[in-house]
Amino acid sequence: MNLKRSASSLVLSAIISSPLHAQFQRDDTPSESGAMPPKTWVDKDTGHRVWRVSDEPNSGAFYFNVNAFTPDGKQMVYNSPGGIRVLELETMTTKMLVPNLPLPADAPTPSADGRGRGFGAMARTIVVGHKTNSIFFTRMEPNTRTNAVYKADTNSGEIRKLIDLPRGVSIGSVNADETLGVGTYNEADCPGGDPNAPNAFVPRAGGFGAFGGPQDAQTSAPGAAPNRNTANPALGGANVQSDDKGQMMERRLAARIPVVLFTIRLEPGSGQKAGYIKPLLHSTDWIGHLLFSPTDPNLLMYCHEGMWQKVDRIWLIHTDGTQNTLIHRRTMVMEIAGHEFWGLDGKTIWYDWQFPKGEDFFVAGYDLANGKRTAYHLQRNEWSIHFNLTRDLDLFCGDGGDSGQVAQAPDGEWIELFRPQMIGGTEGALNSPDFWQPGVFHSEHLVNMKHHNYRAEPNPRFSADKKYVFFTSNMFGRSYVFAAEVAKATDTHDAVSTPELATKYNPIMPTPTTTEK
C-alpha cells in the first residue's frame, strides 16, 4: 500500500471566511470555514502521519465491528452522502460503486430536522463479503417502495438483486459463505406466526416496529421528540450518538417487546428458496449487534441491548437455533461487558470489560475452541469507545473518548495503538484453565483527537498490512475517513498540532458528551 503525495496537497488551503453553521446542521461544504481540509500532515504530538483518504464531506467508515475490507485486502468500502464508495488501498484513490437513486416525485420534502431526506434513495450498507469482493446493501425501490437486498461487485461494479424483503423487515449481517442474512422483527408485525406465509407481515398502529422496535429504536418511542442527530447527523456519516440515547435505551429495554431473531436465505440452498425466513429465537430481550462469524457460516454473535449493567450482553447461537450461549457471565454488581467484536480469523471474541463500570478497564478475549479467557488491562486514559485488532493479535487500536464517556478520562482523546503483553505467572503460581490469563497494553498515541466531537464515534480499524489505522473524524466540522500511519514519520517538515490545524477550519470547540452511560 502506498500513499501518493503531491506538493500541493501538503500546503494548507487558504481559510475562507464564511458564516458559521450550527454545530449539528447537515452541510456539504468541505469544512466550517468553507475550505477543503489538508490531505496530509504529521501530528506533532505523536510523530505519526495522518492522511485524509475521503474527499466527500460527511463521509464515514463503517461501525468498528462491521467488515469493511474485501477478502483480498485490497479495498475498503465506506459511506458517503452520494452513495457507497470503494477505496483502493494501493493508490488511496476512491470510486463511486453504488450511487444513491434520485428521489421519486412524491417523496416527502425533507423537513427542518432532516426527516425524509433519504426516502427511497439511500443505499444502506450491511457488510463487505468475506467470500467475494462485494458489498451487501439494502435499498428501497423509489417507485414500489419495496426494500430489497443487493450485492455489488467492488471490482466490476456489477449490482445483483438478491431478494425482496417483507415489509418492515431488515437485516444486519451476512454470513461467511454469503448465503444467509440475519435480522429481527416484532412478533406483532407477523400476527399469523409464520413469516413465510403470503402477506405475513401486517403493519400495526404506528407502523412496523412501532414503540421503539428493533428496526427504529431511536425514533419511534411514543412521546419522544424528533431526534435531530438521528434524523439529520451534522457530524457526518453514521454512528452519531443522540443526546437522549440513554433515555431511549431505558424506554426500549423496559418495553419488553416480543421479537424474533431470524435468518433469511440470500441464495437458494439446503432445500430452501431465496427469501426463506427461519426463526432462531423468540425473546422479549432487546436483541441487536448481529454479527456473523467471519469464517463459520453457521455461527452468529448477537447481544442483549440496553444499559450494560442491566443486561447479560454477549451471546452466540448457531443458525439452526441451537447452542444459545452467554459468553460473559458477571460476578460483580455493576460489572459490564460490551462493544463485542470478532477476531479476524473467527477463533476469538473480544470486548470491553469493566470491573466494575467506570473504574477498572480491560480488553477481554474469549477463545471459542478451548474457552480460554484473556484480559489486557488498560489505564483510564487508554480506554476507548471501540477497540480493534490485527489478524495475528499482535496489535490493537482504540478510538479514545472524551471526559463525558464512561471512563471519564481527563486525557483520553487520542487514536491509540496498543501493543499487548501477557503477564506470566511466577514459579509455583496457581493457575487453572478456568482462570483469566492477564496481560497489559503498552499504548502509543497516533492522533490527537481533542478537536473531534465524540458525539460521532471514530470507529478504528487496521489495514490488512498493519500499516494504517483508519478512522472517521469530524474535527474539521464535517466528517471524513482518515488513516494514521502506524510507523513513526521520517519526514516531519509538515508537523503541526492536529487540534490547532483543525481549529483553523472549524472554530467550533467540541464539548464533552453528556449521554447517560
Secondary structure as UniProt FT lines:
FT   HELIX           7..10
FT   TURN            23..24
FT   STRAND          40..43
FT   TURN            44..47
FT   STRAND          48..52
FT   TURN            57..58
FT   TURN            64..65
FT   TURN            71..72
FT   STRAND          75..80
FT   TURN            81..82
FT   STRAND          83..88
FT   TURN            89..92
FT   STRAND          93..99
FT   TURN            105..106
FT   TURN            112..113
FT   TURN            115..121
FT   STRAND          124..128
FT   STRAND          134..140
FT   TURN            142..144
FT   STRAND          147..153
FT   TURN            154..156
FT   STRAND          159..164
FT   TURN            167..168
FT   STRAND          173..174
FT   TURN            176..177
FT   STRAND          180..186
FT   HELIX           187..189
FT   TURN            191..192
FT   TURN            195..196
FT   TURN            198..199
FT   TURN            205..206
FT   TURN            208..212
FT   TURN            214..215
FT   TURN            217..219
FT   TURN            222..223
FT   HELIX           228..231
FT   TURN            234..235
FT   TURN            243..244
FT   HELIX           245..255
FT   STRAND          259..265
FT   TURN            270..271
FT   TURN            274..275
FT   STRAND          277..283
FT   STRAND          287..292
FT   TURN            297..298
FT   STRAND          299..304
FT   HELIX           308..310
FT   STRAND          314..318
FT   TURN            319..320
FT   STRAND          325..326
FT   TURN            333..334
FT   STRAND          336..342
FT   TURN            344..345
FT   STRAND          348..354
FT   TURN            357..359
FT   STRAND          361..367
FT   TURN            368..370
FT   STRAND          373..378
FT   HELIX           380..382
FT   STRAND          387..389
FT   TURN            391..392
FT   STRAND          396..398
FT   TURN            403..404
FT   TURN            406..407
FT   TURN            410..411
FT   STRAND          414..422
FT   TURN            427..428
FT   TURN            433..434
FT   STRAND          436..448
FT   TURN            450..451
FT   TURN            454..455
FT   STRAND          461..462
FT   TURN            464..465
FT   STRAND          468..473
FT   TURN            475..476
FT   STRAND          480..485
FT   TURN            493..494
FT   STRAND          495..496
FT   HELIX           498..505
//
